[in-house]
Amino acid sequence: ADPRMEPDKQPVDFRVAKATEAHIEDIVEFSYDLGMEIANAESSKATHRQGLSRLLRADCGDGLNPEGTYFVAISPEEKIAGMVLIRQEVNPYLGGLVFFVHQVFTRKEFRKMGVVAKLFQTVKDEASKTPMVKAIRLLVLKDNTIAQKVYEKFGMHKPDLSLLDCNKP
């Protein structure tokens, strides 16, 4: 049995699609909620919408937008269950690109039903389609041990790196 599943929840066959402008309101809501959940970050949904609409409007065909591409998990009832943002960065030390996973979020009623597993598999699939991708990375809050254990099950590990941050004055 999958340890991420709650006893009263059954796995759902979510499909994952590259997000479009039609998904913007769900993504704005998720992005806002995620900011409130992990950082109690005060910002407006209008600010999120403005920042996100540019990414979703970019037509990159079948490829990924180098600035960031959202994928959404969709339930059989066509409800957006979750999202993930993939950003790309050139890493000369690795001799290629790194996919950075940002904004992994699952709507509360779909948590522990395999949404994150499906989204993360999509990240891995997209990386395998791009020979230049040499690594997949993500940031997790130090005290979010539950998320860390989930990502470790997907093959992630803690590198010998430290994150340093500087807020813009």
N, C-alpha and C positions, 0 to 999 in steps of 0.2 A: 504494500500500500504506500502511496505517496505521503510522506510526513507533512507536506504543506497543506494537505486537504483537511478540512474540518470533518468530523464524523457525519454531520447532517448535510454536507454538500457533495454533490456529484461532479465529476469532471465534465466540462462542456467543450464541445468542438468549436473553438473560436477560429475564425479565419483572420488573417492579418493582411492589411493592404497599406500601400503608401498613402498617407493622408493628402487630402486635397482641400481646397477652400471650403468645400461643403462640410468639412469636419471642424472648421475653425471654432465654433462656439463650444464644442466639447473640449477641444484642446485648450482654449482659453480658460474654461472652468477647471480642467485638470491642472494646468500650470499654476493657476491662482491657488487652488486647494493644496497643491504640493508645496508651494512656497509657505503657506500658512502652517502646514503640518510639520515640516522639517526645520523651518527657521523663524516661524512667526513673522514672516516678512510682510510688511505693510506696503501694498501697492494696489493700484486699481486694475480692474479687469480691462479697462480701456487701454491702459499701458501695455498689458499683456497682448491684447488684440493687435495693437499697432506693431509691436515687435514680431508677432507671429505671422501676420498676414503677408509680409514680404517673403518669408520662407515658403509659405504655402502657395503663393502665386508663381514662384519661379518654376518654369517648365524645363525640367532636366531630362525629359523623355523617360527612358527606362532606368537611367542612371540616378545617382544621388547628388543632391545639391551640396557642394563643398562647404557651404555655410551651415548646413544642417538639414536633415530630412526626418520628418515624423512618420512613424508607422502606427496604425491603430489596430487594436484587436476588436473584432466585431462578433457579437453573439449571434446564434442562429435566429434570434428575434430582431436582428439588425440594430441592436443597441451597442454603442461604443462602450466597451468594457475597460479599455486601458490604452496606454500610449507609451512610446519610447521615442527619444530623439537621438539620432546618430549624427555626430559631427566628425569631420575629418581633419587631421593635422599631419603635415609633413614632418617626419622624424628622420633626420639625416643619420643619427646613430644607429637606427634600425635599417636604414636603406630603403625606406618606403613610407607608407602611410600608417597612421594609427587611427582606429575608430574609437572615438570617445562616446560612451553611452551616457546620455543625460536624460533627465526628467522621466524616469520610469515611474509610471503611476497606474494604479488600478482603482476603478470605481468601487466603493465600499461593498456593494452587494455582490461583486464578482471576485472579491479577494479570497485567496486560498482555493481557487478553482482552476489553476493552471495558466492564468493569463500571463504572468511574468515569464513562465517557462516558454510559452508560445512566442512572446515578443523577443526574448533573448535568443531563441533558436533562429528567429528572423535575422537578428543582428549577425549571428554566426554564418547564416546562409549568405547574407549580403557580403560579408567579409570574404567568404570563399569564392564569390564571383569576381572579386577584384584582386588579382595577383599582387598588386602593390601594397595591399594591407598586410602588415607584419605583426600587428597586435591589436587587441581590443582592451580598452581600459574604461574604468568607471570610478566615480568618487562615491563613497558611502560615509556617512557620519560615523565617527569613532564609536559612539555609544549605540549605534544601530546594529547590534550583534545578530539580530534575527535576519536582517537583510544580508549581512556578510555571510552567514551560513548558507543562505539560499544561493548566493552567487558562487560560493565555493563549490556547491553541488553542480553548478554549470561549468566548472573547470577554471574559474577565476582563482587567483591566489594573491596574497599580499606581497607586493614587490618591496625591495629595499629602497624605498623612496619616502620622502616627507613632503607634504604639501605646505607651502608657505603662501600667505595671502596678504594683500595690501588693499584696503578699501580706498577708493578714489577720494582725495581730500575735498 
